[in-house]
Amino acid sequence: MKQTHDIIIIGRGIAGVVLSETLHVMGKRAVVFDVPKANAASPAAAGIVNPVAMRRIIASWRAAELLELAEPFYRSLEREYGQVLWHPLPLVRLFANEREAQDWPQRMRDPEVGPFLSDGALPGFDADKFNAPHGYGVVKRCAWLDVEAMREAHRSKWTAMNALVEHEVLPTDMLITEDGVEVFGCSAPWIVWCNGPFATLPGLVPTRGEVMTLHLPELATEAMVHRNGFLLPVGNNNYKLGSTFAWADVWSGPSESGREELLRKLMNLTPGPSPKERGNGGEVTAGVRPASRDRRPLLGQVAPHQAVFNGLGSRGVLLAPWCAQHLAAHLFNAAPLDPEVDQARFATG
Ligand SMILES: Cc1cc2nc3c(=O)[nH]c(=O)nc-3n(C[C@H](O)[C@H](O)[C@H](O)COP(=O)(O)OP(=O)(O)OC[C@H]3O[C@@H](n4cnc5c(N)ncnc54)[C@H](O)[C@@H]3O)c2cc1C
């Protein structure tokens, strides 16, 4: 029997947006179902792309390979949507102590992370506006992706294409046939669950996070600044301050303890005049990250005609284009899944 689509996608966070656009370019007929849910990850995402894991100053998982794909992917979306989404900007790491300052040149010699690091003064960056008694280093090739602008443009395009249905899909709404899946009048050989932290999936560890949006005209900086938290300039003297991590009580939304933790981060990053007062005006957004136990994506087939695209954790922007391409090649061209991202590593163990 002829099917209406090649693929049905459930969820329109970063995973669903990037997968649907990847498949569209491949000429596949996709339909996306999504209903907005409180605590979804993508509306809270700051949108930072950073190839370096900041705690140990090592390259994040497959950083160079993922970046190679991510920038051209989001640039092509910019052309498609007629809108700037990808904003390259350096990240300034304020050294917490003398030892960190001395370690930096050593990290620069590391073959994996070294190409992303530099030292010396960053032109235009006024270190006096920050707490930088031990100096700073710079992470290159970082960017800010305007996730909300991307999701909004995706909504307009897919609505116009008649390929977005704003409706919840529950497992009980699916009819599995020999050839594929049927959902509310749409049929396809594949359904892919891109439902992020709302999925019930072995290995998935939902993690709450909060960010604050602040207006700080006195900072006037065009770099992202990091030390035990980040300040990200997002235009018009607005900044995102983040972020918190909590593994308990993850669905409770913005919390007072989260706000306080964010204000402590602000005080750590900038000297007065009164960071607490500045921070009190900020708006806190909470979301739940779809993290996995080993911090790798969760991709692949979970049942006949059903697959998942999940586990993007705290690096969804950087991971999604690579994951979408990898999953698409697996579903449509029978390419083997990389065992490091195959969800079966938890399902079977
Ligand atoms: C505070 C915070 C800051 C972050 N900062 C960054 C950052 O700077 N950089 C970065 O790369 N990542 C960041 N992340 C992580 C990033 O947000 C996630 O990796 C990413 O958003 C996950 O996207 P997703 O599509 O898997 O899930 P989600 O964004 O949660 O999307 C799931 C979608 O599915 C919908 N849905 C769920 N169930 C159903 C159903 N049954 N039927 C229909 N629709 C359904 C939901 O409403 C939602 O729209 C941050 C996360 C948080 C919480």
The ligand as an ORCA input file, in Angstrom:
! r2SCAN-3c Opt
* xyz 0 1
  C      19.299     25.245     30.889
  C      19.811     24.544     29.666
  C      20.835     25.128     28.932
  C      21.324     24.476     27.790
  N      22.295     25.089     27.064
  C      22.762     24.492     25.941
  C      23.750     25.108     25.158
  O      24.183     26.223     25.448
  N      24.201     24.469     24.052
  C      23.713     23.238     23.682
  O      24.150     22.692     22.666
  N      22.768     22.617     24.415
  C      22.286     23.213     25.536
  N      21.340     22.594     26.286
  C      20.931     21.237     25.906
  C      19.900     21.253     24.791
  O      18.828     22.036     25.214
  C      19.451     19.831     24.474
  O      20.545     19.025     24.114
  C      18.449     19.803     23.317
  O      17.576     20.873     23.397
  C      17.661     18.511     23.288
  O      16.726     18.605     22.260
  P      15.622     17.492     22.025
  O      14.978     17.838     20.738
  O      16.211     16.142     22.184
  O      14.583     17.656     23.245
  P      13.489     18.800     23.503
  O      14.029     20.109     23.199
  O      12.961     18.601     24.888
  O      12.360     18.504     22.446
  C      11.390     17.507     22.599
  C      10.124     18.001     21.899
  O       9.186     16.940     21.805
  C       7.921     17.405     22.224
  N       7.195     16.212     22.673
  C       7.527     15.394     23.702
  N       6.675     14.364     23.761
  C       5.790     14.520     22.731
  C       4.683     13.759     22.258
  N       4.305     12.621     22.858
  N       3.999     14.200     21.178
  C       4.370     15.352     20.543
  N       5.417     16.104     20.973
  C       6.125     15.698     22.035
  C       8.254     18.400     23.323
  O       7.225     19.294     23.621
  C       9.445     19.115     22.692
  O       9.017     20.133     21.812
  C      20.798     23.212     27.404
  C      19.756     22.645     28.137
  C      19.250     23.307     29.251
  C      18.125     22.701     30.001
*
